[in-house]
Amino acid sequence: MDSESSLEARIAASMAQSSPKQKQLARFVLGNRYLVSFASASQVGQTVGASAATVVRFAQSLGYAGFSELQEAIRKELPTYLSAVDRIQKRLDAPLPTDGIPQRVFHADIKNIQRTAASLSEAEFNAALDKIVKARRIMVVGSGLSSAPAIFLAHSLRVIGFSAQEAIDGGLFQAVNAAQLGTGMLLIAIDLWRYARSTVEAVHTAKRQGASVITISDSIVSPMAQVADHAFAVVTDGVSHSLSLTAVISLLNGIIAALSYRAPEQTMESLRRVDAAYRTGNLLLTE
């Protein structure tokens, strides 16, 4: 019936008109498809404090005849729709592999990049580049697992001449920095899987202050994506318990490469200054 992409597309299209309870249901359905495909409407509703009737109306708001048709759409792709916990449990229950693990990881990362590339909208990508080029100031936020790509992106932007800084430790520091953003400025938020409250709040704060927002997450209906000017979803499937950041870094590499072609003179001048600073400070072991 419907594929994963069409289910997510239906939910994403309806989010602007959805009630807070429907948004909560949407996130639960996308994160727990295996459970939803077999549970009753009442059982699904109980998990988010909604009635069975609310669950049925939610399914109908997505264009399905009812909850059973939504379940059928999910079941068709089983066992693809396993929650993170389900996937981990299946791996733990399986015989422990003794070899070939690096190749399995490489193969999974290649698939993540391919799936992310296939879903990338060129128009959305170019529009996001326009926002970056025009921004007077850029702040990149990310906590926990997302802090490493946030540091990488902010550093790479600075190297090619953009005014960028990272805020990766959440809490008060991140909130204060987000509050300083305003018109003509840009927040880029990276947040995966268990969305950090501080990152989501930074996104909302920046929007209220009039700043533009670009988000990178693992779902088009993440709490951040719904309020972003431009939202990108990356595939993060891992071989073990952890997520893979390979597709995230590939997307960031694509952004930096595209920006260097958008602003070649700025890029070259900045690279010359960076190189001169390295040499003047005797920071390199080899030439």
N, C-alpha and C positions, 0 to 999 in steps of 0.2 A: 504494500500500500504506500505509505509515506516513508521516505528515507530520513536519516538523522538530520540532514541539512534542511529538509522541508519542514520538519517539526520545529527546529530552532528558528527557521525563517518565520513560521506562523506565530511563534511566541514573541519574537522580536518585533514583528509588525503590530502586535496587539498591546505591547507593554505601555505605550504612551497613554492609552485609554484604560488601562487596568487599574483596579483598586489595589491598595497595599496588600490585602489578603491574596488577591489573584497573582500579584508579583511574587509573593512568598510561595504560592503553589507552583508557579512556573519554575522557580529555582529548585524547588524540591523535586519536581518531575524530571528536570534535566540532570540532576545530580544523583537520582535514585531510580533509573528507568527499570532496572531488573525487578525491584520491589513493586513499583507502580504497575508493571505489566501483569501482576498476579493478584495484587491486593484489591479489596473492595473500595468503592468510592468512600465509604464510611471510614475505613482504615486509613486511607490516604488523608482524608480530612482531619482525622484526629491528630496526625503528626504536626499539623500547622494550626490547629484550633479552629477548623472550619467544618461546616456540616457537609453531609453527603450531597445535598442539593447544590451547595456552592461548588463542589468539585465537578458535578455534572455540568453546571452552567459554565464553569471554566473551560471544560472540554468543548462545549458548544461555541464558546466565544472564539475558539481557534478554528472553527469550521467543521468540526466533527459532529456527527449526529448525536453522540453522547459519550459517556466515559468508556464504554465497551469498545467503541470504534477507535478512541485514542489508544487504548490498550492493544488493540489489534495492530495498529500502526507501529507500536513499539515492539511487540512480540515478533513481527516479521523479521526483524534484524537480530533477534537474540541468537547467540550469546554476546553480540557486540555491545549491547547496552548493559554493561556491568558497572556498578558504582566502584569508586576507588577501593573501598574496603573489600568488595566482592572480588575484584581483580587480585588484590594482595592475597586474600585467603586461598584463591585457586592456585596461586604460585606456591604458597606455603604447603598446600596439600599435595602438590605434584612432586615427583622424585627430584631430588637435588641434582642439578646438572654438574657434571665434573669437568667439562671442557666446552669450548666454543662460546663462552660467555662474551668475550669482546666482540665476536662477529655478530652475536645476537643484538648487542647494544648498538653497534654500528648500523645494522639493518633497521632497527627500530628508529634510530635517529634520522636515517635517510627517509623513511616513511613519514616521519613527523614533518620534515622539511617539505616533502612533496605535497602532503595534504594541506599544509599551511600555504604553500605557494599557489595551489589550485583554488583556494578560497579567497585569495587576496584580490581585492578590487583595485584595478589600476587607477580609476577615477578617484577613489577614496585615498589611495596612497599619494597621488599627486596633490590632492587638496590639503592633505596633512603636511606635505613638504612646503606648500605655500605658507601655511601657518608658521612653520619653523623659520623660514627665511625672513618673514616680516616681523617676527617677535623681537621686542626690545630686550627682553630678558626671558630666560628659560630655566624652569626648575624641574628636575627629574626626581620623582619620589618612588621609593620601593622599600619594603621591610622584609626581614627574614630571607627566604629563598630568593625573593625578587630584588634584594639589595645589590647583588653582584651585577646583574644586567643594568641596573640604574646607574651604578658607578661607571660601568663601561660606556654607556651612552653619553653621560655628562662629560666624561673625559674626552671621548671622541669628538663631541661637538666643540669643545674648547680648542682642541688641536686644530680644527679647520676654521677657527675664527668666530665661533658663536659664543655669546655671553650665556653660559650655562653653569649650573651648580647642582649637586645632588643633595638630597635630604633623605637619609636612609635609617635614621634611628627612631623614627616615629615620635609619638608623644608631643610634648610641649614645643620642642624645637621645630618639628615639622609643621605644627599648627601655626606657629608664629611666622614661619617663612611663607606658608600658603596665604596667610592673611595680608602679606605685603604685595601679593600679586594683584594686578589690576588691568585695565584696558591696555591693549598692546603687548601684554605679556602672555606667557604660555606655560601651562603645567603639563608635563608628560608623566603619567602614572603607570607603573608596572606592578601588577598584582596577580598572583596565581593561586588557584585551588582554594585554600582557606583564606578568604579575603580579609586583610588587616583593617581594623576599624580606623586606624589613624590615616591610612592611605585613602580610604573611601571618604572620610571626612575632609581630607585635604582637597579632594576633587570638588566636593560640594562648596567648600569655602572659596576656592578659586573661581568657580562659576558665579557665586554670589558677588564676588568682587569685580566681575566683568572680564576676567581672563579667559583665554581660549584653553580648551582641554583636549588632549589626546590620550587615549588609554590603550594599554596592551594587556590582555588577560587571556584566559583559556576558555572563555565563553562569551558569545555575543549578548548574553543577557546577564552578565555579571553586574553587581551593584554599581560599578563605575561606568560601564558601557552605556547605561541608559541615560546618563546626563552628559556624555562626552560629545564634543563637536565631531570627533573622528575616533572610531573604536576599531581595534584590530584584535582578532582572535588567533591564537597560536595553538598548535597541537603539542601536548607535553607528555605523551605516553612514555612511561619508563619500563625498563625490564625488571627492576627490583621494586622496593617500596617507594623510592623517590621519583619525583617528576624529572623529566628531561628538559633542560634549558636550551638545547641545540637549536630548535626552530626559533626561539626568542632571539638568540644571538644572530642567527641568519637574517631575521627581519631587521634587526638594528644595523647589521652590516649593510643591508640594502638601503636603509635610510641614509646612512653616512655616505655611501658611494653616490647615491643620487644627489645628495646635497653638494658634494664636491663638484659634480658636473653642472649643477644649477648656479653655483657661485665659484667659478674656477679661479678668478683673480684673488678673491678673498682667501680661498683655500691655499693657494700657492704662497701668498704673502704671510699667512699665519704659519704655514709649515717652515718657511724660511726663518721666522722669528723663533719658533720652537727649536729648530736646529741650532741657531746661533746661541740660544740660551744654554743648550746642552754643552756646546763647545766652550763657551765662556765660563761656565761653572765647572768644567772638567768632569762632567757627569758620566761620560762614556769610557768604558775600558778599552774599546777598540774603535777605530775610525771606520 
